[in-house]
Amino acid sequence: MFRSVLRGAAAVAMLLAAGGVAAKMPEGDRPDFSGYWHLDKEKSKVSAETSTMWMKVEQAGSTLMENLRTFHAKGGEENQVFVYAMGGAESHNAMHGAPMKSTVERDGDTLAFHSVAIYGSDALKMEDRWSLSEDGATLTFREQSQFAQEAPRDALYVFTRSEAKEWPVDTTSEPVEKQFQNIRVLTGRHASELPAIMQGFARALGVACSHCHVPGEFERDDKPEKEAARRMIAMTAKLNAESIAKGGEVTCWMCHRGAATPEGAPK
């Protein structure tokens, strides 16, 4: 049901290598952000929940691919792939399973990203700017963002250039219960699928993550909505196993339709 982001990364990488996009930019259009990058956390301003980050960038012609890997302090890895068309054309990606639209433009030697991701009925707006140091050894990534009516946030990511051999071994194909804490009903799925699954729940119910989770401490069971969600997941799994829906799959959307409490009867 959920496609691995790694397959998407491999496909784009093959396209770039095969010359399936425009030829490599001429020297006058540099800087070229291609390479392997590792977060220098001491110089960055990031969430305490982030242990470290790695980023691989492939740039050719007007196409830029970003493979962003975030390792959390409490365990687990998020692996996301974004493909952008530089020059103002709209790009379509997914962030944690939510649809995201972006435009990318050059501002001198800086790349300016303007993105909006839709989570349920709320928008996450992001303004990102990438710049390279003169020696090409440091990539600075500044981000200003705002989710719904929450206070705006500023983040600073300073990456140092690394070698391909330092790129961490991928762990997202491991079982989700090995990567994340307190997993009870989604065991056996790949860890890479969890963000998209969670966002699918949020969109089906029209809620944010905090509806079920304690922000920043997703493993806790403080909220009764989380236990209710577990019961609903088990219920839909049972219905699907019993083939109640031969023509399709029973999902949260079938009843909720974007509402935390489904309608009890037709209006």
Buried (B, 14 or more C-beta within 10 A) or exposed (E): EBEBBBEBBEEBBEBBEEEEBEEBBEEEEEBBBBBBBBBBBEEBEBEEEBBBBBBBBBBBBBBBBBBBBBBBEEEBBBBBBBBBBBEEEEBEBBBBBBBBEBBBEEEEEBBBBBBBBBBBEBBBBBBBBBBBEEEEEBBBBBBEBBBEEEEEEEBEBBBBBBEEEEBEEBBBEBBBBEBBEEBEEBEEBBBBBBBBBBBBBBBBBBBBBEBBBBEEEBEEEEBEBBEEBBEBBEEBEEBBEEEEEEEEEBBBBBBBEBEEEEEEEEE
